[in-house]
Amino acid sequence: MSGKKKPDAISQEDWDAVDSPELTDDQLAAMRPADDVLPDVVDAYRKTRGQQKAPTKQQVTLRLDQDVVQHFKQDGAGWQTRINAALRTMITVDEKR
């Protein structure tokens, strides 16, 4: 593994213990696509959101009361989207005044 920079989170002992020889032609020929071998892992990975290609949202840090957060989290995933929708509704109401 010479020439590779050791990540800080890995001990030098662990780094030195790794032996990663190059794959042989037979090993490369025997490889299969990840979704054939580990379909659940690949499916879970594909469901995670990556970076936005055309950013439409802005990341912020916001402190909310615990009961407000719990209210939106009680229905599970998507709670931040539900908070955004509630805030959007307030904007629409204010604009109609």
SVG drawing of the C-alpha trace seen along z (x, -y; Angstrom):
<svg xmlns="http://www.w3.org/2000/svg" viewBox="-56 -42 61 59">
<polyline fill="none" stroke="black" stroke-width="0.4" points="0.0,0.0 3.0,-2.3 2.3,-5.6 -1.2,-5.9 -1.9,-8.5 -3.0,-6.9 -6.3,-8.4 -6.1,-9.9 -8.9,-7.6 -6.8,-4.4 -3.9,-3.4 -0.5,-2.9 -0.5,0.7 -3.8,1.4 -2.6,-0.5 0.6,1.6 -1.3,4.9 -3.4,4.5 -2.1,6.4 -4.1,5.6 -2.5,7.3 -3.8,6.4 -6.6,8.5 -5.8,11.2 -7.4,11.5 -9.4,14.5 -10.7,12.5 -11.7,9.6 -13.5,12.0 -15.4,13.6 -16.7,10.2 -20.4,9.5 -22.3,6.2 -22.9,5.1 -26.7,5.2 -26.4,8.9 -24.4,9.7 -25.8,7.3 -29.1,6.0 -30.3,4.8 -27.2,2.7 -27.3,1.2 -31.0,0.4 -30.5,-1.3 -27.5,-3.3 -29.6,-4.4 -32.3,-5.7 -29.9,-8.1 -29.9,-11.6 -26.7,-12.9 -25.7,-16.5 -28.2,-18.5 -27.3,-18.9 -29.0,-22.3 -29.3,-23.5 -32.7,-24.8 -32.5,-24.7 -30.3,-26.3 -28.9,-24.5 -29.4,-26.3 -29.1,-25.7 -32.3,-26.3 -33.2,-25.9 -36.7,-24.7 -38.6,-23.8 -38.5,-20.1 -42.2,-19.7 -42.3,-21.2 -39.6,-18.8 -41.3,-15.8 -44.6,-16.8 -43.0,-16.6 -40.8,-13.6 -43.7,-11.5 -44.7,-10.5 -41.2,-9.3 -38.9,-10.2 -39.5,-13.4 -40.0,-15.5 -37.8,-18.3 -39.8,-18.4 -43.0,-18.7 -41.5,-21.6 -40.6,-23.3 -44.2,-22.7 -45.6,-24.2 -43.4,-27.3 -44.4,-27.6 -48.0,-27.6 -47.4,-30.4 -45.7,-32.5 -48.7,-31.9 -51.1,-32.9 -49.1,-36.1 -49.0,-37.0 -52.8,-36.8 -53.3,-39.3"/>
</svg>
